[in-house]
Amino acid sequence: MTSISGVYFYYGRSSKILPRVLSSIHGLLGASLLLVAMLIWDNGLSSPEFELIYTWVFLLPLSSIIFSFVFFSGNKWLHLLQLVNLIGLAWCWFVGVMAVTGNWL
């Protein structure tokens, strides 16, 4: 997912940095959210109450994906990479929810 963010940032043709970052940060956000979830679990701070919060925070990478569909100025064929990104985000959410709640399969 972070590699896909790098591809989006590299191939974005916008001269303004903010739209370029916002349209390429989706993978980095998803990986960061998984890292935070694992740190919560590793430090013994897991709680079932975190499930809804963690799920809502996943709207950030999803909104970045939508932003990239609208404002990405590079080759539009790169949007096919979002299929891989969505699968990765789903996996990160699944594992992350188990980590933040402490309810592993």
TIMARLO-913905 format. One line per field, with one value per residue: x, y, z of N, C-alpha, C in turn; residue in one letter. Coordinates in pm, whole numbers. Layout:
N
n_x (X/...)
n_y (Y/...)
n_z (Z/...)
ca_x (X/...)
ca_y (Y/...)
ca_z (Z/...)
c_x (X/...)
c_y (Y/...)
c_z (Z/...)
residu (a/...)
***
This chain:
105
n_x (82/195/377/213/115/351/388/168/232/472/398/204/107/62/158/127/179/1/-249/-127/-14/-246/-383/-228/-181/-320/-240/-28/-158/-331/-145/-21/-232/-270/-25/-48/-263/-144/50/-110/-223/12/104/-80/-320/-560/-912/-1257/-1410/-1276/-1329/-1530/-1430/-1185/-1280/-1416/-1201/-1084/-1207/-1049/-824/-992/-1131/-918/-864/-1095/-1059/-831/-935/-1077/-905/-646/-380/-227/-161/-456/-490/-352/-528/-623/-461/-581/-751/-588/-504/-747/-802/-583/-637/-874/-777/-599/-783/-931/-739/-648/-876/-906/-674/-699/-922/-855/-962/-888/-900)
n_y (-119/121/148/193/442/584/560/703/957/1010/1005/1198/1497/1745/2071/2183/2105/2017/1907/1697/1543/1477/1320/1099/977/763/483/499/602/387/181/300/316/45/-7/154/24/-223/-140/-49/-292/-433/-293/-355/-215/-269/-262/-341/-119/37/-44/79/338/290/187/411/585/474/592/797/704/602/829/967/805/848/1123/1110/994/1205/1434/1360/1418/1274/985/822/548/449/432/177/50/96/-110/-311/-166/-132/-395/-439/-242/-345/-579/-466/-330/-547/-701/-497/-424/-655/-631/-382/-432/-659/-904/-1175/-1404)
n_z (0/75/-128/-346/-276/-307/-584/-680/-578/-712/-986/-1000/-1147/-1054/-969/-728/-394/-188/-307/-438/-232/-85/-268/-277/-35/67/94/273/497/559/622/839/1021/1077/1200/1430/1553/1611/1790/2000/2082/2150/2368/2558/2569/2451/2384/2366/2312/2132/1874/1710/1686/1557/1317/1212/1174/956/747/659/485/286/200/91/-128/-281/-323/-482/-714/-817/-822/-904/-1118/-1293/-1501/-1564/-1564/-1354/-1148/-1135/-960/-721/-665/-557/-339/-197/-122/44/239/345/462/650/810/913/1058/1222/1373/1525/1674/1816/1970/2104/2061/1917/1642)
ca_x (0/282/437/112/118/470/362/76/301/572/337/112/166/24/272/96/213/-110/-331/-44/-4/-379/-424/-135/-150/-411/-170/50/-254/-376/-36/-1/-341/-240/85/-103/-343/-54/112/-212/-231/139/117/-185/-425/-676/-1043/-1364/-1467/-1200/-1367/-1603/-1338/-1090/-1354/-1441/-1075/-1055/-1263/-942/-766/-1096/-1156/-804/-883/-1196/-993/-741/-1014/-1124/-804/-517/-356/-142/-224/-576/-480/-297/-638/-642/-388/-668/-808/-493/-510/-870/-783/-491/-707/-967/-696/-552/-896/-965/-636/-644/-989/-874/-568/-745/-1020/-795/-1040/-826/-966)
ca_y (0/239/159/255/584/639/569/815/1082/1029/1031/1312/1609/1873/2147/2216/1990/1968/1810/1581/1461/1426/1215/986/935/655/363/533/611/252/111/367/276/-90/4/207/-83/-323/-80/-52/-431/-472/-226/-401/-113/-309/-254/-353/13/101/-96/179/449/242/178/547/644/419/680/884/654/589/961/999/733/924/1247/1081/973/1334/1537/1311/1477/1187/883/768/403/416/407/32/10/111/-242/-372/-84/-163/-527/-416/-169/-438/-666/-384/-306/-673/-732/-386/-436/-759/-581/-278/-487/-771/-1023/-1241/-1528)
ca_z (0/77/-262/-432/-243/-371/-729/-699/-554/-816/-1116/-994/-1222/-994/-918/-589/-311/-108/-379/-470/-111/-50/-361/-274/103/109/138/391/608/595/689/968/1110/1122/1294/1556/1615/1667/1909/2107/2130/2210/2498/2648/2580/2371/2447/2267/2282/2025/1743/1631/1658/1455/1191/1162/1129/823/644/609/360/183/143/6/-255/-356/-363/-593/-835/-867/-839/-950/-1250/-1373/-1584/-1496/-1554/-1222/-1055/-1121/-839/-605/-633/-465/-218/-123/-60/155/344/410/548/762/900/977/1158/1316/1466/1622/1762/1908/2063/2176/2028/1802/1600)
c_x (87/351/340/104/237/453/271/147/401/509/233/177/133/148/250/111/93/-203/-255/-33/-140/-426/-331/-112/-231/-340/-90/-40/-299/-269/-11/-109/-321/-127/37/-184/-253/19/17/-219/-104/159/5/-299/-551/-804/-1150/-1426/-1396/-1244/-1434/-1513/-1242/-1158/-1378/-1313/-1037/-1124/-1157/-875/-870/-1129/-1039/-813/-985/-1137/-902/-817/-1054/-1008/-667/-495/-268/-225/-339/-573/-421/-407/-669/-565/-474/-739/-718/-496/-634/-862/-689/-556/-806/-892/-647/-664/-928/-867/-633/-757/-964/-770/-622/-848/-962/-869/-986/-905/-905)
c_y (126/258/226/404/652/657/687/949/1112/1071/1143/1433/1744/1943/2187/2090/1932/1873/1683/1487/1399/1315/1095/929/814/532/385/545/473/174/170/327/134/-88/54/99/-187/-269/-76/-191/-470/-410/-261/-302/-148/-302/-267/-219/83/58/10/296/410/232/315/612/591/497/774/828/636/724/1007/927/807/1055/1222/1055/1106/1426/1489/1356/1390/1092/816/615/359/387/258/-21/21/-20/-315/-297/-116/-299/-515/-342/-258/-531/-589/-355/-432/-706/-622/-389/-543/-710/-478/-329/-598/-900/-1088/-1366/-1650)
c_z (0/-58/-358/-402/-308/-521/-758/-680/-666/-949/-1114/-1059/-1163/-940/-772/-505/-235/-185/-413/-351/-78/-143/-359/-134/150/161/264/515/654/669/827/1067/1162/1224/1430/1628/1679/1790/2027/2167/2206/2348/2595/2667/2502/2451/2339/2227/2167/1884/1655/1593/1546/1318/1132/1109/991/712/586/483/249/120/57/-128/-341/-406/-483/-723/-899/-906/-887/-1093/-1339/-1458/-1507/-1485/-1421/-1120/-1041/-1000/-714/-570/-533/-331/-134/-55/60/270/418/506/671/861/980/1089/1265/1416/1569/1722/1862/2008/2150/2154/1902/1768/1664)
residu (m/t/s/i/s/g/v/y/f/y/y/g/r/s/s/k/i/l/p/r/v/l/s/s/i/h/g/l/l/g/a/s/l/l/l/v/a/m/l/i/w/d/n/g/l/s/s/p/e/f/e/l/i/y/t/w/v/f/l/l/p/l/s/s/i/i/f/s/f/v/f/f/s/g/n/k/w/l/h/l/l/q/l/v/n/l/i/g/l/a/w/c/w/f/v/g/v/m/a/v/t/g/n/w/l)
***
